[in-house]
Amino acid sequence: MSTVLMLENISKSFRDDHRNRHTVLSGVSLRLDAGEIVWLHGDSGSGKSTVLNIAGLLSTPDAGSVWVDGRDLTRAAPKIAARTRAGRIGMVFQSSNLLPELTALENVLLAARERPSRDQLLHELDRFGLTAVADRKAKKLSGGQQQRVAFCRAVFNRPAVLLADEPTSGLDPTNTELVLEALRSSAANGCGVLVASHDQIFEQVAHRELPMSEVLIEQV
């Protein structure tokens, strides 16, 4: 299996409103292979979301290296980071982050590198049971529908890496199962999947568990 994501000795700290510095991550290292689902878990505030933001090139570590698809992108220029996210990294957040005035179909279209046909978009939406709401504005969708649209958008370009931050939070069992199936399907297609969640349900799909206590040398 090829390695699609590597974090090496990552450290990250932030300053509070009083200019006091707080260490969130120190010495974090992890590897994600193609076709693998890794479940990163730990208590709230343990740094899971920070790990995903760094892996998704949304945040730059204070120290350490971030490798995506064999490239060192630790301090990539903003345009390169954005291009990599568009083509090689899919991201799903606890909040779906859809544009409320756009339809489900239009939100997925935003992720496309080349303009697909309507039939292609409908085919992708159908995988998530969303064909009937394709032309409904995101703000009119239920929470479960919004999260499924977010997943459809994240995997539309067949990314090498899929990062999911608490993707089942607040979802009912039916929508939770659809999310789990989306993770399984992505991994089966060769995508490396990293899920950050405290939800034990990810035991059902993870090939490997990674407690934050094992990747974190020093916690806040």
Buried (B, 14 or more C-beta within 10 A) or exposed (E): EEBBBBBBBBBBBEEEEEEEEEBBBBBBEBBBBBBBBBBBBBEEEBBBBBBBBBBBBBBBBBBBBBBBBEEEBBEBEEEEBEBBBBBBBBBBBBBBEBEEEBBBBBBBBEBBEEEBEEEBBBEBBEBBBBBEBBEBBBEEBEBBBBBBBBBBBBBBBEBBBBBBBBBBBEBEEEBBBBBBBBBBBBBEEBBBBBBBBBBEBBEEBBEEEBEBEEBBBEBE
